[in-house]
Amino acid sequence: MPVTPWYCETVANITVTVPDHVYRAARIRAAERGSSVSALVGEFLRSLTDQDAEFHRLEAQQREVQARIGPFRAADRLAREDVHDRAVR
């Protein structure tokens, strides 16, 4: 008895218009991967979401590091002579 696949998530169909040479190249790439053009497009769109999530994670990490550093002023810098003295030591 064949098993009928059941999907737990809804999927949306989209229509994408691309030039013929792009479509041909995508079909070739999909065949090389043993996949379909639809799967390639889906993979690409998922990667965009992953990149956005990574960007937001890094942005939050940057804010956290900057908060730990605290404020600083240009007046708090070492004088030029002090910098050179430190380098010579």
HTML snippet that shows the backbone in 3Dmol.js (N, CA, C, O; Angstrom):
<script src="https://3Dmol.org/build/3Dmol-min.js"></script>
<div id="view" style="width:600px;height:400px;position:relative"></div>
<script>
const pdb = `
ATOM      1  N   MET A   1       0.855  -1.182   0.000  1.00  0.00           N
ATOM      2  CA  MET A   1       0.000   0.000   0.000  1.00  0.00           C
ATOM      3  C   MET A   1       0.899   1.242   0.000  1.00  0.00           C
ATOM      4  O   MET A   1       1.733   1.382   0.895  1.00  0.00           O
ATOM      5  N   PRO A   2       0.755   2.146  -0.975  1.00  0.00           N
ATOM      6  CA  PRO A   2       1.604   3.348  -1.033  1.00  0.00           C
ATOM      7  C   PRO A   2       1.293   4.308   0.111  1.00  0.00           C
ATOM      8  O   PRO A   2       0.153   4.444   0.554  1.00  0.00           O
ATOM      9  N   VAL A   3       2.342   4.957   0.565  1.00  0.00           N
ATOM     10  CA  VAL A   3       2.216   5.927   1.653  1.00  0.00           C
ATOM     11  C   VAL A   3       1.984   7.301   1.044  1.00  0.00           C
ATOM     12  O   VAL A   3       2.736   7.729   0.167  1.00  0.00           O
ATOM     13  N   THR A   4       0.959   7.986   1.498  1.00  0.00           N
ATOM     14  CA  THR A   4       0.666   9.335   1.028  1.00  0.00           C
ATOM     15  C   THR A   4       1.394  10.324   1.916  1.00  0.00           C
ATOM     16  O   THR A   4       1.210  10.311   3.133  1.00  0.00           O
ATOM     17  N   PRO A   5       2.224  11.191   1.326  1.00  0.00           N
ATOM     18  CA  PRO A   5       2.939  12.167   2.168  1.00  0.00           C
ATOM     19  C   PRO A   5       1.980  13.219   2.716  1.00  0.00           C
ATOM     20  O   PRO A   5       1.095  13.707   2.012  1.00  0.00           O
ATOM     21  N   TRP A   6       2.173  13.548   3.956  1.00  0.00           N
ATOM     22  CA  TRP A   6       1.383  14.603   4.592  1.00  0.00           C
ATOM     23  C   TRP A   6       2.329  15.720   4.985  1.00  0.00           C
ATOM     24  O   TRP A   6       3.366  15.485   5.605  1.00  0.00           O
ATOM     25  N   TYR A   7       1.969  16.904   4.628  1.00  0.00           N
ATOM     26  CA  TYR A   7       2.802  18.056   4.942  1.00  0.00           C
ATOM     27  C   TYR A   7       2.232  18.773   6.155  1.00  0.00           C
ATOM     28  O   TYR A   7       1.023  18.977   6.260  1.00  0.00           O
ATOM     29  N   CYS A   8       3.103  19.148   7.055  1.00  0.00           N
ATOM     30  CA  CYS A   8       2.684  19.819   8.292  1.00  0.00           C
ATOM     31  C   CYS A   8       2.724  21.335   8.160  1.00  0.00           C
ATOM     32  O   CYS A   8       2.293  22.053   9.062  1.00  0.00           O
ATOM     33  N   GLU A   9       3.237  21.815   7.047  1.00  0.00           N
ATOM     34  CA  GLU A   9       3.317  23.255   6.873  1.00  0.00           C
ATOM     35  C   GLU A   9       2.698  23.637   5.538  1.00  0.00           C
ATOM     36  O   GLU A   9       2.670  22.842   4.599  1.00  0.00           O
ATOM     37  N   THR A  10       2.209  24.848   5.471  1.00  0.00           N
ATOM     38  CA  THR A  10       1.665  25.320   4.210  1.00  0.00           C
ATOM     39  C   THR A  10       2.803  25.884   3.373  1.00  0.00           C
ATOM     40  O   THR A  10       3.793  26.392   3.899  1.00  0.00           O
ATOM     41  N   VAL A  11       2.644  25.785   2.091  1.00  0.00           N
ATOM     42  CA  VAL A  11       3.642  26.326   1.175  1.00  0.00           C
ATOM     43  C   VAL A  11       2.943  27.270   0.220  1.00  0.00           C
ATOM     44  O   VAL A  11       1.763  27.104  -0.088  1.00  0.00           O
ATOM     45  N   ALA A  12       3.682  28.261  -0.244  1.00  0.00           N
ATOM     46  CA  ALA A  12       3.131  29.237  -1.178  1.00  0.00           C
ATOM     47  C   ALA A  12       3.781  29.036  -2.539  1.00  0.00           C
ATOM     48  O   ALA A  12       4.984  28.795  -2.637  1.00  0.00           O
ATOM     49  N   ASN A  13       2.992  29.136  -3.561  1.00  0.00           N
ATOM     50  CA  ASN A  13       3.523  29.091  -4.912  1.00  0.00           C
ATOM     51  C   ASN A  13       3.801  30.509  -5.362  1.00  0.00           C
ATOM     52  O   ASN A  13       2.993  31.410  -5.134  1.00  0.00           O
ATOM     53  N   ILE A  14       4.943  30.711  -6.002  1.00  0.00           N
ATOM     54  CA  ILE A  14       5.272  32.028  -6.527  1.00  0.00           C
ATOM     55  C   ILE A  14       5.626  31.883  -7.998  1.00  0.00           C
ATOM     56  O   ILE A  14       6.032  30.812  -8.450  1.00  0.00           O
ATOM     57  N   THR A  15       5.469  32.951  -8.721  1.00  0.00           N
ATOM     58  CA  THR A  15       5.857  32.978 -10.125  1.00  0.00           C
ATOM     59  C   THR A  15       7.021  33.945 -10.253  1.00  0.00           C
ATOM     60  O   THR A  15       6.962  35.080  -9.780  1.00  0.00           O
ATOM     61  N   VAL A  16       8.075  33.478 -10.898  1.00  0.00           N
ATOM     62  CA  VAL A  16       9.269  34.284 -11.083  1.00  0.00           C
ATOM     63  C   VAL A  16       9.552  34.357 -12.567  1.00  0.00           C
ATOM     64  O   VAL A  16       9.532  33.339 -13.260  1.00  0.00           O
ATOM     65  N   THR A  17       9.812  35.545 -13.053  1.00  0.00           N
ATOM     66  CA  THR A  17      10.130  35.733 -14.459  1.00  0.00           C
ATOM     67  C   THR A  17      11.617  36.031 -14.582  1.00  0.00           C
ATOM     68  O   THR A  17      12.135  36.966 -13.972  1.00  0.00           O
ATOM     69  N   VAL A  18      12.294  35.210 -15.387  1.00  0.00           N
ATOM     70  CA  VAL A  18      13.730  35.389 -15.611  1.00  0.00           C
ATOM     71  C   VAL A  18      14.003  35.217 -17.102  1.00  0.00           C
ATOM     72  O   VAL A  18      13.226  34.568 -17.803  1.00  0.00           O
ATOM     73  N   PRO A  19      15.088  35.787 -17.588  1.00  0.00           N
ATOM     74  CA  PRO A  19      15.455  35.582 -18.990  1.00  0.00           C
ATOM     75  C   PRO A  19      15.736  34.101 -19.268  1.00  0.00           C
ATOM     76  O   PRO A  19      16.080  33.348 -18.357  1.00  0.00           O
ATOM     77  N   ASP A  20      15.588  33.696 -20.513  1.00  0.00           N
ATOM     78  CA  ASP A  20      15.784  32.296 -20.902  1.00  0.00           C
ATOM     79  C   ASP A  20      17.155  31.761 -20.490  1.00  0.00           C
ATOM     80  O   ASP A  20      17.257  30.638 -19.996  1.00  0.00           O
ATOM     81  N   HIS A  21      18.212  32.558 -20.691  1.00  0.00           N
ATOM     82  CA  HIS A  21      19.552  32.058 -20.372  1.00  0.00           C
ATOM     83  C   HIS A  21      19.718  31.809 -18.868  1.00  0.00           C
ATOM     84  O   HIS A  21      20.466  30.918 -18.465  1.00  0.00           O
ATOM     85  N   VAL A  22      19.028  32.585 -18.051  1.00  0.00           N
ATOM     86  CA  VAL A  22      19.087  32.379 -16.600  1.00  0.00           C
ATOM     87  C   VAL A  22      18.359  31.090 -16.239  1.00  0.00           C
ATOM     88  O   VAL A  22      18.830  30.308 -15.412  1.00  0.00           O
ATOM     89  N   TYR A  23      17.205  30.878 -16.868  1.00  0.00           N
ATOM     90  CA  TYR A  23      16.436  29.661 -16.607  1.00  0.00           C
ATOM     91  C   TYR A  23      17.217  28.418 -17.034  1.00  0.00           C
ATOM     92  O   TYR A  23      17.255  27.428 -16.305  1.00  0.00           O
ATOM     93  N   ARG A  24      17.834  28.469 -18.205  1.00  0.00           N
ATOM     94  CA  ARG A  24      18.627  27.328 -18.678  1.00  0.00           C
ATOM     95  C   ARG A  24      19.784  27.032 -17.716  1.00  0.00           C
ATOM     96  O   ARG A  24      20.036  25.877 -17.374  1.00  0.00           O
ATOM     97  N   ALA A  25      20.473  28.075 -17.290  1.00  0.00           N
ATOM     98  CA  ALA A  25      21.578  27.889 -16.346  1.00  0.00           C
ATOM     99  C   ALA A  25      21.067  27.309 -15.024  1.00  0.00           C
ATOM    100  O   ALA A  25      21.728  26.457 -14.430  1.00  0.00           O
ATOM    101  N   ALA A  26      19.909  27.756 -14.563  1.00  0.00           N
ATOM    102  CA  ALA A  26      19.334  27.249 -13.315  1.00  0.00           C
ATOM    103  C   ALA A  26      18.951  25.775 -13.467  1.00  0.00           C
ATOM    104  O   ALA A  26      19.161  24.987 -12.545  1.00  0.00           O
ATOM    105  N   ARG A  27      18.394  25.396 -14.614  1.00  0.00           N
ATOM    106  CA  ARG A  27      18.043  23.991 -14.855  1.00  0.00           C
ATOM    107  C   ARG A  27      19.286  23.117 -14.835  1.00  0.00           C
ATOM    108  O   ARG A  27      19.272  22.017 -14.283  1.00  0.00           O
ATOM    109  N   ILE A  28      20.370  23.614 -15.444  1.00  0.00           N
ATOM    110  CA  ILE A  28      21.624  22.855 -15.457  1.00  0.00           C
ATOM    111  C   ILE A  28      22.157  22.695 -14.040  1.00  0.00           C
ATOM    112  O   ILE A  28      22.540  21.598 -13.635  1.00  0.00           O
ATOM    113  N   ARG A  29      22.181  23.796 -13.286  1.00  0.00           N
ATOM    114  CA  ARG A  29      22.676  23.752 -11.900  1.00  0.00           C
ATOM    115  C   ARG A  29      21.821  22.803 -11.063  1.00  0.00           C
ATOM    116  O   ARG A  29      22.348  22.031 -10.261  1.00  0.00           O
ATOM    117  N   ALA A  30      20.513  22.861 -11.249  1.00  0.00           N
ATOM    118  CA  ALA A  30      19.623  21.977 -10.493  1.00  0.00           C
ATOM    119  C   ALA A  30      19.893  20.523 -10.852  1.00  0.00           C
ATOM    120  O   ALA A  30      19.933  19.668  -9.968  1.00  0.00           O
ATOM    121  N   ALA A  31      20.078  20.232 -12.126  1.00  0.00           N
ATOM    122  CA  ALA A  31      20.363  18.858 -12.551  1.00  0.00           C
ATOM    123  C   ALA A  31      21.682  18.370 -11.964  1.00  0.00           C
ATOM    124  O   ALA A  31      21.792  17.215 -11.550  1.00  0.00           O
ATOM    125  N   GLU A  32      22.679  19.246 -11.928  1.00  0.00           N
ATOM    126  CA  GLU A  32      23.969  18.876 -11.343  1.00  0.00           C
ATOM    127  C   GLU A  32      23.832  18.503  -9.872  1.00  0.00           C
ATOM    128  O   GLU A  32      24.563  17.653  -9.363  1.00  0.00           O
ATOM    129  N   ARG A  33      22.897  19.140  -9.207  1.00  0.00           N
ATOM    130  CA  ARG A  33      22.678  18.873  -7.778  1.00  0.00           C
ATOM    131  C   ARG A  33      21.634  17.790  -7.541  1.00  0.00           C
ATOM    132  O   ARG A  33      21.361  17.415  -6.401  1.00  0.00           O
ATOM    133  N   GLY A  34      21.057  17.294  -8.623  1.00  0.00           N
ATOM    134  CA  GLY A  34      19.986  16.309  -8.470  1.00  0.00           C
ATOM    135  C   GLY A  34      18.756  16.920  -7.843  1.00  0.00           C
ATOM    136  O   GLY A  34      18.071  16.282  -7.043  1.00  0.00           O
ATOM    137  N   SER A  35      18.477  18.154  -8.207  1.00  0.00           N
ATOM    138  CA  SER A  35      17.404  18.925  -7.590  1.00  0.00           C
ATOM    139  C   SER A  35      16.517  19.519  -8.678  1.00  0.00           C
ATOM    140  O   SER A  35      16.628  19.150  -9.847  1.00  0.00           O
ATOM    141  N   SER A  36      15.655  20.422  -8.298  1.00  0.00           N
ATOM    142  CA  SER A  36      14.794  21.133  -9.239  1.00  0.00           C
ATOM    143  C   SER A  36      15.060  22.630  -9.143  1.00  0.00           C
ATOM    144  O   SER A  36      15.647  23.108  -8.173  1.00  0.00           O
ATOM    145  N   VAL A  37      14.626  23.350 -10.150  1.00  0.00           N
ATOM    146  CA  VAL A  37      14.763  24.809 -10.120  1.00  0.00           C
ATOM    147  C   VAL A  37      13.976  25.365  -8.938  1.00  0.00           C
ATOM    148  O   VAL A  37      14.428  26.288  -8.260  1.00  0.00           O
ATOM    149  N   SER A  38      12.812  24.805  -8.699  1.00  0.00           N
ATOM    150  CA  SER A  38      11.989  25.246  -7.569  1.00  0.00           C
ATOM    151  C   SER A  38      12.739  25.072  -6.248  1.00  0.00           C
ATOM    152  O   SER A  38      12.708  25.954  -5.390  1.00  0.00           O
ATOM    153  N   ALA A  39      13.411  23.930  -6.090  1.00  0.00           N
ATOM    154  CA  ALA A  39      14.174  23.692  -4.863  1.00  0.00           C
ATOM    155  C   ALA A  39      15.343  24.669  -4.751  1.00  0.00           C
ATOM    156  O   ALA A  39      15.655  25.137  -3.656  1.00  0.00           O
ATOM    157  N   LEU A  40      15.994  24.982  -5.881  1.00  0.00           N
ATOM    158  CA  LEU A  40      17.089  25.966  -5.858  1.00  0.00           C
ATOM    159  C   LEU A  40      16.593  27.330  -5.406  1.00  0.00           C
ATOM    160  O   LEU A  40      17.224  27.991  -4.582  1.00  0.00           O
ATOM    161  N   VAL A  41      15.454  27.745  -5.954  1.00  0.00           N
ATOM    162  CA  VAL A  41      14.890  29.050  -5.586  1.00  0.00           C
ATOM    163  C   VAL A  41      14.517  29.047  -4.107  1.00  0.00           C
ATOM    164  O   VAL A  41      14.795  30.011  -3.393  1.00  0.00           O
ATOM    165  N   GLY A  42      13.891  27.970  -3.647  1.00  0.00           N
ATOM    166  CA  GLY A  42      13.529  27.868  -2.235  1.00  0.00           C
ATOM    167  C   GLY A  42      14.747  27.932  -1.331  1.00  0.00           C
ATOM    168  O   GLY A  42      14.731  28.602  -0.299  1.00  0.00           O
ATOM    169  N   GLU A  43      15.813  27.226  -1.729  1.00  0.00           N
ATOM    170  CA  GLU A  43      17.057  27.240  -0.959  1.00  0.00           C
ATOM    171  C   GLU A  43      17.645  28.649  -0.895  1.00  0.00           C
ATOM    172  O   GLU A  43      18.113  29.089   0.156  1.00  0.00           O
ATOM    173  N   PHE A  44      17.616  29.349  -2.026  1.00  0.00           N
ATOM    174  CA  PHE A  44      18.125  30.718  -2.061  1.00  0.00           C
ATOM    175  C   PHE A  44      17.323  31.624  -1.141  1.00  0.00           C
ATOM    176  O   PHE A  44      17.900  32.403  -0.382  1.00  0.00           O
ATOM    177  N   LEU A  45      16.008  31.532  -1.199  1.00  0.00           N
ATOM    178  CA  LEU A  45      15.166  32.386  -0.360  1.00  0.00           C
ATOM    179  C   LEU A  45      15.366  32.074   1.122  1.00  0.00           C
ATOM    180  O   LEU A  45      15.368  32.983   1.952  1.00  0.00           O
ATOM    181  N   ARG A  46      15.535  30.792   1.457  1.00  0.00           N
ATOM    182  CA  ARG A  46      15.822  30.436   2.856  1.00  0.00           C
ATOM    183  C   ARG A  46      17.162  31.012   3.292  1.00  0.00           C
ATOM    184  O   ARG A  46      17.311  31.442   4.436  1.00  0.00           O
ATOM    185  N   SER A  47      18.140  31.022   2.386  1.00  0.00           N
ATOM    186  CA  SER A  47      19.456  31.570   2.750  1.00  0.00           C
ATOM    187  C   SER A  47      19.356  33.059   3.059  1.00  0.00           C
ATOM    188  O   SER A  47      20.088  33.567   3.908  1.00  0.00           O
ATOM    189  N   LEU A  48      18.448  33.765   2.373  1.00  0.00           N
ATOM    190  CA  LEU A  48      18.259  35.184   2.673  1.00  0.00           C
ATOM    191  C   LEU A  48      17.759  35.364   4.098  1.00  0.00           C
ATOM    192  O   LEU A  48      18.208  36.264   4.808  1.00  0.00           O
ATOM    193  N   THR A  49      16.848  34.526   4.510  1.00  0.00           N
ATOM    194  CA  THR A  49      16.318  34.581   5.872  1.00  0.00           C
ATOM    195  C   THR A  49      17.418  34.276   6.879  1.00  0.00           C
ATOM    196  O   THR A  49      17.522  34.936   7.914  1.00  0.00           O
ATOM    197  N   ASP A  50      18.251  33.259   6.569  1.00  0.00           N
ATOM    198  CA  ASP A  50      19.351  32.907   7.457  1.00  0.00           C
ATOM    199  C   ASP A  50      20.348  34.060   7.571  1.00  0.00           C
ATOM    200  O   ASP A  50      20.859  34.341   8.655  1.00  0.00           O
ATOM    201  N   GLN A  51      20.621  34.731   6.440  1.00  0.00           N
ATOM    202  CA  GLN A  51      21.548  35.857   6.455  1.00  0.00           C
ATOM    203  C   GLN A  51      20.994  36.998   7.297  1.00  0.00           C
ATOM    204  O   GLN A  51      21.732  37.636   8.048  1.00  0.00           O
ATOM    205  N   ASP A  52      19.698  37.254   7.174  1.00  0.00           N
ATOM    206  CA  ASP A  52      19.073  38.305   7.982  1.00  0.00           C
ATOM    207  C   ASP A  52      19.176  37.980   9.467  1.00  0.00           C
ATOM    208  O   ASP A  52      19.484  38.850  10.282  1.00  0.00           O
ATOM    209  N   ALA A  53      18.918  36.728   9.808  1.00  0.00           N
ATOM    210  CA  ALA A  53      18.994  36.320  11.212  1.00  0.00           C
ATOM    211  C   ALA A  53      20.423  36.483  11.731  1.00  0.00           C
ATOM    212  O   ALA A  53      20.627  36.961  12.847  1.00  0.00           O
ATOM    213  N   GLU A  54      21.406  36.090  10.929  1.00  0.00           N
ATOM    214  CA  GLU A  54      22.804  36.228  11.329  1.00  0.00           C
ATOM    215  C   GLU A  54      23.179  37.696  11.488  1.00  0.00           C
ATOM    216  O   GLU A  54      23.889  38.061  12.426  1.00  0.00           O
ATOM    217  N   PHE A  55      22.701  38.543  10.566  1.00  0.00           N
ATOM    218  CA  PHE A  55      22.980  39.976  10.653  1.00  0.00           C
ATOM    219  C   PHE A  55      22.427  40.541  11.957  1.00  0.00           C
ATOM    220  O   PHE A  55      23.117  41.292  12.646  1.00  0.00           O
ATOM    221  N   HIS A  56      21.192  40.188  12.303  1.00  0.00           N
ATOM    222  CA  HIS A  56      20.580  40.707  13.532  1.00  0.00           C
ATOM    223  C   HIS A  56      21.298  40.178  14.772  1.00  0.00           C
ATOM    224  O   HIS A  56      21.428  40.894  15.765  1.00  0.00           O
ATOM    225  N   ARG A  57      21.767  38.921  14.720  1.00  0.00           N
ATOM    226  CA  ARG A  57      22.518  38.363  15.847  1.00  0.00           C
ATOM    227  C   ARG A  57      23.818  39.133  16.051  1.00  0.00           C
ATOM    228  O   ARG A  57      24.171  39.483  17.177  1.00  0.00           O
ATOM    229  N   LEU A  58      24.532  39.394  14.949  1.00  0.00           N
ATOM    230  CA  LEU A  58      25.794  40.129  15.044  1.00  0.00           C
ATOM    231  C   LEU A  58      25.569  41.578  15.463  1.00  0.00           C
ATOM    232  O   LEU A  58      26.368  42.143  16.210  1.00  0.00           O
ATOM    233  N   GLU A  59      24.492  42.171  14.987  1.00  0.00           N
ATOM    234  CA  GLU A  59      24.168  43.544  15.370  1.00  0.00           C
ATOM    235  C   GLU A  59      23.903  43.636  16.877  1.00  0.00           C
ATOM    236  O   GLU A  59      24.358  44.569  17.538  1.00  0.00           O
ATOM    237  N   ALA A  60      23.166  42.661  17.409  1.00  0.00           N
ATOM    238  CA  ALA A  60      22.897  42.635  18.856  1.00  0.00           C
ATOM    239  C   ALA A  60      24.192  42.425  19.640  1.00  0.00           C
ATOM    240  O   ALA A  60      24.392  43.037  20.689  1.00  0.00           O
ATOM    241  N   GLN A  61      25.061  41.567  19.133  1.00  0.00           N
ATOM    242  CA  GLN A  61      26.347  41.337  19.784  1.00  0.00           C
ATOM    243  C   GLN A  61      27.183  42.616  19.783  1.00  0.00           C
ATOM    244  O   GLN A  61      27.846  42.926  20.773  1.00  0.00           O
ATOM    245  N   GLN A  62      27.153  43.353  18.685  1.00  0.00           N
ATOM    246  CA  GLN A  62      27.897  44.620  18.606  1.00  0.00           C
ATOM    247  C   GLN A  62      27.377  45.619  19.631  1.00  0.00           C
ATOM    248  O   GLN A  62      28.168  46.276  20.308  1.00  0.00           O
ATOM    249  N   ARG A  63      26.058  45.744  19.754  1.00  0.00           N
ATOM    250  CA  ARG A  63      25.481  46.662  20.744  1.00  0.00           C
ATOM    251  C   ARG A  63      25.892  46.264  22.164  1.00  0.00           C
ATOM    252  O   ARG A  63      26.173  47.120  23.003  1.00  0.00           O
ATOM    253  N   GLU A  64      25.924  44.956  22.420  1.00  0.00           N
ATOM    254  CA  GLU A  64      26.305  44.456  23.742  1.00  0.00           C
ATOM    255  C   GLU A  64      27.766  44.804  24.054  1.00  0.00           C
ATOM    256  O   GLU A  64      28.077  45.245  25.161  1.00  0.00           O
ATOM    257  N   VAL A  65      28.642  44.609  23.098  1.00  0.00           N
ATOM    258  CA  VAL A  65      30.065  44.919  23.298  1.00  0.00           C
ATOM    259  C   VAL A  65      30.253  46.417  23.492  1.00  0.00           C
ATOM    260  O   VAL A  65      31.006  46.840  24.368  1.00  0.00           O
ATOM    261  N   GLN A  66      29.574  47.222  22.682  1.00  0.00           N
ATOM    262  CA  GLN A  66      29.694  48.678  22.807  1.00  0.00           C
ATOM    263  C   GLN A  66      29.174  49.156  24.152  1.00  0.00           C
ATOM    264  O   GLN A  66      29.712  50.105  24.722  1.00  0.00           O
ATOM    265  N   ALA A  67      28.140  48.514  24.663  1.00  0.00           N
ATOM    266  CA  ALA A  67      27.602  48.903  25.976  1.00  0.00           C
ATOM    267  C   ALA A  67      28.610  48.585  27.078  1.00  0.00           C
ATOM    268  O   ALA A  67      28.715  49.332  28.051  1.00  0.00           O
ATOM    269  N   ARG A  68      29.351  47.484  26.936  1.00  0.00           N
ATOM    270  CA  ARG A  68      30.367  47.132  27.938  1.00  0.00           C
ATOM    271  C   ARG A  68      31.556  48.075  27.888  1.00  0.00           C
ATOM    272  O   ARG A  68      32.174  48.353  28.915  1.00  0.00           O
ATOM    273  N   ILE A  69      31.879  48.569  26.696  1.00  0.00           N
ATOM    274  CA  ILE A  69      33.015  49.482  26.559  1.00  0.00           C
ATOM    275  C   ILE A  69      32.734  50.796  27.269  1.00  0.00           C
ATOM    276  O   ILE A  69      33.613  51.360  27.921  1.00  0.00           O
ATOM    277  N   GLY A  70      31.531  51.269  27.140  1.00  0.00           N
ATOM    278  CA  GLY A  70      31.166  52.525  27.766  1.00  0.00           C
ATOM    279  C   GLY A  70      31.652  53.721  26.965  1.00  0.00           C
ATOM    280  O   GLY A  70      32.343  53.564  25.959  1.00  0.00           O
ATOM    281  N   PRO A  71      31.294  54.897  27.408  1.00  0.00           N
ATOM    282  CA  PRO A  71      31.673  56.096  26.651  1.00  0.00           C
ATOM    283  C   PRO A  71      33.160  56.413  26.787  1.00  0.00           C
ATOM    284  O   PRO A  71      33.785  56.112  27.804  1.00  0.00           O
ATOM    285  N   PHE A  72      33.698  57.013  25.764  1.00  0.00           N
ATOM    286  CA  PHE A  72      35.072  57.499  25.833  1.00  0.00           C
ATOM    287  C   PHE A  72      35.163  58.788  25.034  1.00  0.00           C
ATOM    288  O   PHE A  72      34.330  59.068  24.172  1.00  0.00           O
ATOM    289  N   ARG A  73      36.198  59.567  25.342  1.00  0.00           N
ATOM    290  CA  ARG A  73      36.363  60.868  24.695  1.00  0.00           C
ATOM    291  C   ARG A  73      37.736  60.942  24.052  1.00  0.00           C
ATOM    292  O   ARG A  73      38.660  60.230  24.446  1.00  0.00           O
ATOM    293  N   ALA A  74      37.857  61.794  23.080  1.00  0.00           N
ATOM    294  CA  ALA A  74      39.155  61.994  22.432  1.00  0.00           C
ATOM    295  C   ALA A  74      40.163  62.557  23.440  1.00  0.00           C
ATOM    296  O   ALA A  74      41.365  62.325  23.319  1.00  0.00           O
ATOM    297  N   ALA A  75      39.666  63.292  24.424  1.00  0.00           N
ATOM    298  CA  ALA A  75      40.559  63.871  25.432  1.00  0.00           C
ATOM    299  C   ALA A  75      41.181  62.797  26.318  1.00  0.00           C
ATOM    300  O   ALA A  75      42.179  63.052  26.991  1.00  0.00           O
ATOM    301  N   ASP A  76      40.601  61.599  26.324  1.00  0.00           N
ATOM    302  CA  ASP A  76      41.129  60.513  27.145  1.00  0.00           C
ATOM    303  C   ASP A  76      42.310  59.805  26.477  1.00  0.00           C
ATOM    304  O   ASP A  76      42.905  58.908  27.075  1.00  0.00           O
ATOM    305  N   ARG A  77      42.647  60.181  25.288  1.00  0.00           N
ATOM    306  CA  ARG A  77      43.748  59.543  24.567  1.00  0.00           C
ATOM    307  C   ARG A  77      45.085  59.886  25.188  1.00  0.00           C
ATOM    308  O   ARG A  77      45.233  60.870  25.912  1.00  0.00           O
ATOM    309  N   LEU A  78      46.057  59.036  24.878  1.00  0.00           N
ATOM    310  CA  LEU A  78      47.426  59.321  25.296  1.00  0.00           C
ATOM    311  C   LEU A  78      47.990  60.419  24.411  1.00  0.00           C
ATOM    312  O   LEU A  78      47.604  60.555  23.250  1.00  0.00           O
ATOM    313  N   ALA A  79      48.884  61.182  24.956  1.00  0.00           N
ATOM    314  CA  ALA A  79      49.579  62.192  24.169  1.00  0.00           C
ATOM    315  C   ALA A  79      50.516  61.479  23.192  1.00  0.00           C
ATOM    316  O   ALA A  79      50.924  60.342  23.430  1.00  0.00           O
ATOM    317  N   ARG A  80      50.847  62.147  22.107  1.00  0.00           N
ATOM    318  CA  ARG A  80      51.711  61.566  21.075  1.00  0.00           C
ATOM    319  C   ARG A  80      53.036  61.079  21.682  1.00  0.00           C
ATOM    320  O   ARG A  80      53.511  59.991  21.356  1.00  0.00           O
ATOM    321  N   GLU A  81      53.615  61.879  22.550  1.00  0.00           N
ATOM    322  CA  GLU A  81      54.892  61.510  23.168  1.00  0.00           C
ATOM    323  C   GLU A  81      54.750  60.237  24.002  1.00  0.00           C
ATOM    324  O   GLU A  81      55.629  59.375  23.981  1.00  0.00           O
ATOM    325  N   ASP A  82      53.645  60.121  24.733  1.00  0.00           N
ATOM    326  CA  ASP A  82      53.419  58.935  25.549  1.00  0.00           C
ATOM    327  C   ASP A  82      53.277  57.685  24.703  1.00  0.00           C
ATOM    328  O   ASP A  82      53.765  56.618  25.076  1.00  0.00           O
ATOM    329  N   VAL A  83      52.613  57.812  23.572  1.00  0.00           N
ATOM    330  CA  VAL A  83      52.454  56.668  22.665  1.00  0.00           C
ATOM    331  C   VAL A  83      53.809  56.210  22.168  1.00  0.00           C
ATOM    332  O   VAL A  83      54.099  55.014  22.155  1.00  0.00           O
ATOM    333  N   HIS A  84      54.653  57.169  21.753  1.00  0.00           N
ATOM    334  CA  HIS A  84      55.972  56.815  21.245  1.00  0.00           C
ATOM    335  C   HIS A  84      56.844  56.231  22.349  1.00  0.00           C
ATOM    336  O   HIS A  84      57.621  55.312  22.091  1.00  0.00           O
ATOM    337  N   ASP A  85      56.734  56.739  23.561  1.00  0.00           N
ATOM    338  CA  ASP A  85      57.496  56.200  24.681  1.00  0.00           C
ATOM    339  C   ASP A  85      57.097  54.747  24.961  1.00  0.00           C
ATOM    340  O   ASP A  85      57.954  53.912  25.251  1.00  0.00           O
ATOM    341  N   ARG A  86      55.808  54.449  24.874  1.00  0.00           N
ATOM    342  CA  ARG A  86      55.333  53.086  25.094  1.00  0.00           C
ATOM    343  C   ARG A  86      55.844  52.133  24.032  1.00  0.00           C
ATOM    344  O   ARG A  86      56.169  50.982  24.325  1.00  0.00           O
ATOM    345  N   ALA A  87      55.917  52.619  22.780  1.00  0.00           N
ATOM    346  CA  ALA A  87      56.367  51.760  21.672  1.00  0.00           C
ATOM    347  C   ALA A  87      57.844  51.436  21.792  1.00  0.00           C
ATOM    348  O   ALA A  87      58.274  50.366  21.362  1.00  0.00           O
ATOM    349  N   VAL A  88      58.628  52.330  22.364  1.00  0.00           N
ATOM    350  CA  VAL A  88      60.073  52.146  22.458  1.00  0.00           C
ATOM    351  C   VAL A  88      60.422  51.158  23.558  1.00  0.00           C
ATOM    352  O   VAL A  88      61.414  50.437  23.450  1.00  0.00           O
ATOM    353  N   ARG A  89      59.645  51.116  24.582  1.00  0.00           N
ATOM    354  CA  ARG A  89      59.964  50.260  25.735  1.00  0.00           C
ATOM    355  C   ARG A  89      60.063  48.825  25.399  1.00  0.00           C
ATOM    356  O   ARG A  89      60.325  48.002  26.277  1.00  0.00           O
TER     357      ARG A  89
END
`;
const viewer = $3Dmol.createViewer("view");
viewer.addModel(pdb, "pdb");
viewer.setStyle({}, {cartoon: {color: "spectrum"}});
viewer.zoomTo();
viewer.render();
</script>
